[in-house]
Amino acid sequence: MDEKQIWDVRAFIYRHFAETTHAPSVEETASHFAVTHEEAASAYEQLHQRHAFFLKPETHNILMANPFSAVETSFKVHANNKTYFANCAWDSFGIPASLHVDAEIEAVCSQSGENIHFTVRNQQVRAERSQSVRAADVLVHFLTPFKDWYTDLPST
């Protein structure tokens, strides 16, 4: 595949996530572009190497295409009558931003285990938490500095 086709594969993967909430398989991508399984797998590998998305280790299965997660996480985003999974708190806001939609976000505080609910309406975020903690106390904390995220982004 040439350079343009590789980036077309990336765009297809993101459209697929937006429409279905999950990643397309290599077979689905090959069928969509009328290419061989090997050509689609090669495009996945090249996009993975460029950090355009991330594959599960030792496979051609997509793990994450930020902000979308291909696996269930504790960051659920309800939008467009669908439930998407985000990779982290940051990405849970990225889903409604990238889709340009309102959303309800469910998360779990990694420190306390409490459920956290965010509402995104008209690009504004409102946080709600249990009665024991005020919404103003909700804080997103990143353990890894941004400059180090791509060292091992799936673990970040």
Secondary structure, DSSP 8 states (H G I E B T S, - for coil): --HHHHHHHHHHHHHHHHHHSS---HHHHHHHHT--HHHHHHHHHHHHHTTSSEE-TTSS-EEEETTEESS--S-EEEETTEEEEBSSHHHHHHHHHHHT--EEEEEE-TTT--EEEEEEETTEEEEE--TTS-GGG-----SS-GGGGGGSGGG-
